[in-house]
């Protein structure tokens, strides 16, 4: 029996009728001049890669629903001066994924090894694009990707190179990130990396459920108010007055992994029949941070895989957990974010995945 032809067979003239990657430049507002790439999977999932912000992912939608939280600042141009103190917050746009690292993830600090601002420099560093690969449905190739190189480098100092590929496939509601970090310098370099995924309304809403498996530790005394056995911290709260401004809570999770070595976490909103499921390799990213900031008008929860919790380079060095990359040494990281609907049987997938509690 001959294979069944797709519905669009002999009916399309260009791959963009199904999906693909479209690059452009923003021409207005504080993000003016930023290079971007819209990726359309043809499934309802589409997302924006901000090339001039470490190829971070800003807006992401599934059909009419936004998946992400966007900050008051929105999309801004990269600002190298934001690598001191908490200046990083001035142009933190939120979005699906913001990169923290490559040498520091955590609060601002200063010691004999130097001064480090909140969450490091990478999110404010433009990429050099080395390839954009479009799908070719006529030949059966539905894959697409964009690859770039981003460096945290200084003369006579550290030179870490991030080679990032963001890929997708027409017909699949999945975002894939493959990162390779290489020490291109001639001295040993400290390394920390955290992926700051930020989920907002309507995916994050009152009653939506957070999923992960593994023991947790509240970040600080304020976080104990939410992350305790008497509070359902796995359910998105109503906006909280005490989370206005800098109010927030966070927990560090020693995330569990399945037999295949992959850890899974996610957010499910049954009111809209939608879930986002994030998978990553425990061996590469052994920690997960859950950030909850239910501020009125600034409503967000973060699921943040990392090489460390966001404790900063100084604390990691003191603990003996700081990664030290030798000249020429590389580390690779793989993540997948899938969008599920009730048609995918969300409850079965979430509740029967062995890494989910």
N, C-alpha and C positions, 0 to 999 in steps of 0.2 A: 504493500500500500504506500502510495506517495505521501510524503510528509505534508501536513496541512499548512497552507500558506497563511501568513498573518493577514489581518483584515485590511491593512494598508498596502498590501502587495500590489504593485503597479499603479498606485494611486497617490504617491507623494513624489515631489520633485526635489526636495531639500530636507536634510535631516532635522532642521529646526521646526518642521511641522510636527515632529514627535518630541524633540527636546535637544539639549546640547548646552554649550558654553558660549556666553556672549560677554565680551570684554568691552569696557567703556571707561569714561572718566567723569567723576562728579563735577558739576559746574556751578554749584551754588551752596551757600551756607558754610559752616565751619569745616566741613569735609571737602571743600572745593579743591580740586586737583588730585584727589585720591583716585588711583586706578582700582577698578573693581571688576569682578567677574560674576555674572549671574549664571547659576547652574540649574537647569531644568531637567528633572528626571522623567517627565511625562506621566507621572503617577499622581500628581497633586503636590509632590514635594519639590520645592524650589528654594534656593538659598543663595546668599550673596557673600562671596569671598572678597575681602578687602586687601588687595595686593600690597598696598602701601602701609598696612598695619600687620605685618608678619603673616599675611595670608590668613588672618583670623576670619571667622565666619560671623557676620552681623545678622541681618534679618534672615529668618527661615520660616516658611509657611507650609502647611499642608492644606490644600484647597483654600477655604476662606479663613482658616484658623492660623493665627500666629503661634509659634512654638516658644518664642523667646521673650525675654525682658530687655528693653532698651532703656538706657539711663536718661536722665535729664539732659546730659551733654549730647546724646545722639552720636552720629558719626562725625568725628573730627580728624583733622590732619595729624600725622605723627609729630610728636614733640620730644626731641631728645632731652630737653631740660627737665622732663618729668621723672627723671631717674633719681631724684633726691626727695627725701622725706615722704610725704603722702601726696605729692604733686601728681602722681599716677592717677588719682581719682578724678582730677580735673578733666581728663579726656578719656576716661574709662567709659566706653559706649555700651557695655554689656554685650548683648548678642549671643548667638549660639555657643561660640567658643572663643575665649581670649587666652592667649599664651602667656604664662608666667614662667620666668626663668631667663636665660639658660643657666645662670650661675647662682641665682637667688630667687626663692619664692617664700614670701612672708612679709612681715612688717619692716619698716625702715630700721637700719642699724648701722653702727660704725665701730670698727675695731682695728687691730693692727694689720688686718688684711684689706682694709679699705672702707669706703662708705657705700652703702647699698640702699636704694630707695624701695618703696613698696613694690613687691612682685617683679622687680627687675626691669630690663630694658627692651625685651624682645617685642612686646606689643606695639612699641613706638618705632619699629625698624622696618623700612620698606624691603620688599623682596626683589630679587632679580629673577624674572621669569625665564625659564629655560625651555619649557614646552607647554603647548596647549594641544591636546589631542581630542578631536571631535569623534562622535560616533559615526558609523557608516552602516545604517540599517540595511541597505541594499545588499551588502556583502555579508550581513549577519553579525557585524561587530557593533554591539550596543554599548560598549564601554567608552567612557570619556574621562579625562583627567587634566589637571593643571599642576605643574611642578615649578617650584621656585627655590631659590637659595637665599637665606637670611643669615647675617653674621653678627655675632656679638664680639667685636674686635677693637683693639687699640694698638697703635704702634708700641713696640717694646713691651707688650703685655699679652693678655689672654686673647686667643682667637678661636672661638667656637663657631662652627658652621652648622646651621640647620638646613637640611635638604627636605623640603616638605612636598608631598604629593597628596592632593585632595581629589578623590575619584568618586564616580557614581556610575550608574548603569541605567539606561532607558528601560523602564518597566519595573524598577525596584526602588522602593522608598527608603533608600539607605545612603548615608554619607560615610565615606571611609577616609581616614587620615593615616598616612604613613609618614613618619618622621625619622630621619637619621641625623643624629648629632655627632659631629666629628671634631676632635681637637686638631685644628690646623696649625696651631702654634708650636713653639719649641720648648714650652715649659708645661708642667702639670697644671691642669685647670679644674677648679671646683665645678660641680654640675648639679643643678636641681631643675626639675621641670614639673609644672602643674598645668592641667587643662581646665580652665575655668568655664564650665558649661553653665549657662544662665537661662532658666526657664521662667516664663511669665504668662500672664493671662492671654488667652483663656485656657491654655493647657494647665497652668498652675492657677488653681482657684479653690475656694473653700470646699473641702471634702475630697479633693484630689489626693491620691495616695502615692507616697514615696516607697520605693522598694530597694533593698539591698540585703546582704547577709554578712555578718561579722560583728565582733565586739567593738564598742565605740567608747570614746573618752571625750567628755565635753571640753571645749577649748579653754574655758575660763569659768569663773564663778557666775558671771551673767548667763552663760550658756547652760548652766545647770538648771536654770529656771524652766527651760524647754526640754533639754535632753535628760529626763529623769523618768523613772518607772511609773510615776503617777500622771504623766502627761503624754498624750498621743502625738509624739513628735513626727510620726510618719504620715500624718494627715495635714494638708495645707490649712493654715489657720485663716480666720478673718483678719482684715487689716488691724494691726495692733498699734495703739497710740504710743506705747513705750518703744516702738521700733522706728518712730519718726527720727529723722536725722541719722545719727550714728548707731541707733539701737539695732542689735542683731544677735544671732546666736550661731554657733558652729560646733560641729563634732568631728573628731578624727576617727575614722573607721578602718580597722585592720580587715580589709574586705576579703571575703572568702572567694574561692575559685572552684569551678567545676572540674570534673575529671579531665576535661580537655585543656585545662590551664587558663580558661577565660573567666574573668569576673563579670558580673552583670548587675546593673542598677537601672532604675527607671522611675518614671512618673506617669501615672494613669489617672485620667479624668473621665469617670463613667458618664458624667453629664453630657459630654460631647462625643463619647465613644472613641477616645483617642489616647494613645500612649506613646511615649518616647522611651526606647530601650537602648541603653549605652553599654557596650561591651568593650573590654580591654584585657590585656594579658597581665595576670597577677605578677609574673616574673619580671615584667618590665615596669609596671606601675602598681606597687604593692599597697598603696594607700588610697583611700577615698575620703574626701571632705564633703560634708553636707552643710551648706550655708543657708540660713533662713533669715530673711530680712523682709518682714511683713509690714513695712511702713505704709501708711496711707498715701496713695499715689506713687509709691515706690515699692512695688510688691514683687518679690522675686525669691526663688530658691535655686541654689547652685548644687550640682553634683560634679565633683572635681577630682578626677583621678590624678595621682601624682607619684613621682619617685619618693616623695616625702609628704607629710602634712605641711601646710604652709607655716613652718616654724622658723624659717630663716636660716641663712648659712651658718651663723654663729652657733645656734643651738644644735644644728645637725653636726657641725664640726665637733662640738663638745660631746655629743652622744656617740661619736664615732661612726655615724651613718652617712656623712657627706660623701658623695661620689667624687672621686678624683680621677679624671681622664688623663692618661698619658699622651704625649705627642703621637698623633696618628691613630689613636684609639677612637672607636665609634660605638654608639649605642643606638638601637632602633626601637621604635614605639609604634604600635598599631591600635587603632580605635575604630569602632563602628557604631554609628547611631542609626537605629531603625525606627521608622514611624509605623505603628500598628493601628488598625481599626478593629471594630468588633468583628468584621469579616475574617480577621486573622485569629479570632478566638483569643483575645487579650488575656482573659483570666487563666486560661489553660497554659498559655506560654509563660506568664509571670509566676503563677502559683506552682507550676510543675517544673520550672527550671530549678535545678538543684542548688544554684547559687543564690536563690531568692528566699527570703523568709516573709 
